[in-house]
Amino acid sequence: MLTYGLCDLAVAEEFEGFQCSQFYTEKEWWYIDNIAKWLLLNVFDVNTRNLFISRMWQQPYAMMEAKIDAILNKTEKETDTKYLLYSAHDHQVANLVRWLSPSNTPWNTIAFAASVVMELHYDKDCLATKNDRSCFFTYTFLNGERMSFSPCTAQFADEVEYCNYDVFMRHLNEIKMKGDLDAACYDKFVPLR
């Protein structure tokens, strides 16, 4: 990880406003960022990434499902969870973005203090007339920039303002690891060669 450490040091000096030990052109920064991204993404192989993110996703998914049920059943309380913060390392954020497979997010690095935000919303007028799951939708952002997903893009043609919740969940269910995730965690580890 010496290479990553050097990339991280260069970015940290720039981010913190320190006198940089090296001066880089814009093209050299692009190379540094892409090397760091490659190293961050290769902390996990494909199967490990899928298992890690699929497990990590279980709690937010369960919480959103509970929120939708409470709203539809009119049992939501003011004290119900409205916000969940998951703090992670840059390699975890990079692998989450890769796993999500956004269709509109060209990224060549994960910046310091990177964030992925998933918001669950609902349409009050829709709930007043239909009161079903079609009234719920999501927004997903990477560092404040809206992320799009191909199933949602296909649904809304030119401009993706939101993603219907069930469409978004179908997208995630297609990419997540299937089966018993707890058992998969205990599978024999075979290191990459």
Secondary structure, DSSP 8 states (H G I E B T S, - for coil): -HHHHHHHHHHHHHHHT---SS---HHHHHHHHHHHHHHHHTTS-HHHHHHHHHHHHHHHHHHHHHHHHHHHTT---TTS---------HHHHHHHHHHH--SS---S---TT--EEEEEEE-HHHHHHT-SGGGEEEEEEETTEE---HHHHHHHTT----EEHHHHHHHHHHHS--S-HHHHHTS------
